[in-house]
C-alpha cells in the first residue's frame, strides 16, 4: 500500500490526492486530471459541465449522472491528451455515481438535485436541506445496478468501451473484453472491490 503511513495500514485524505492512489482517477465529476491541474480541490467550472449535461430537473438519477460523467470525459480528453479513461476510471466513476445516488436518494437511486449539489459543492451531507440517513443500507448490488445504468447513459458508450481497453493495460484491476457489456460487468466487479476499499480507516 502506497500510503504515507504504510505500517499503520491506514491512509489520510492527503493521500487521496495522489494520482491513481486507491480511488483517485482521471475524469472526475468535479476535479481536474492530475496531469493538467489540481486534482484535490473542488472546481465549480468543471462540475458545471456535468450539471449542464444532467439538466435542471428537481431530481437526479443514474442516467443524469451518466450524462454528466460523459460530458466530463469529453472535456478532459480535449484538454489532456494523456487522459486515462481505462477500466479503473470508468468503473470507479460509475461506482461513485451509485454511491452518491444511494446515499442521497435511497435504494432507488433518485435524489433531489439540491442534495447532490450540496454534497459536491459544499462537501457535506445535506442535513440542513432535509436529508436524513435511509434505513436501508447501501449494498454492492444496488450500487452496481446504478453504476451500470450510469455507464449506459453515456452516448459514446461503445467507443468508450474500446477506449477503456486501449487505456487499461497499465492500470487494469480486472480482465476485460472489447464490448459495452464487458464494461458493465467489470463495473459490477469493481463495485465489490470498492466496498472493501471504503472500509479502510481514514485519518482526518
Secondary structure, 3 states (H helix, E strand, C coil): CCCCCHHHCCEECCHHHCCCCCCCCCCCCCCCCCCCCCCCCCCHHHHHHHHHHHCCCCEECHHHHHHHHHHHHHHHHHHCCCCCCCHHHHHHHHHHHHHHHHHHHCCCCCEEHHHHHHHHHCCCCCCCCCCCCCCCCCCHHHHHHHHHHHHHCCCCHHHHHHHHHHHHCCCCCCCCCCCHHHHHHHHHHHHHHHHHHCCCCEEC
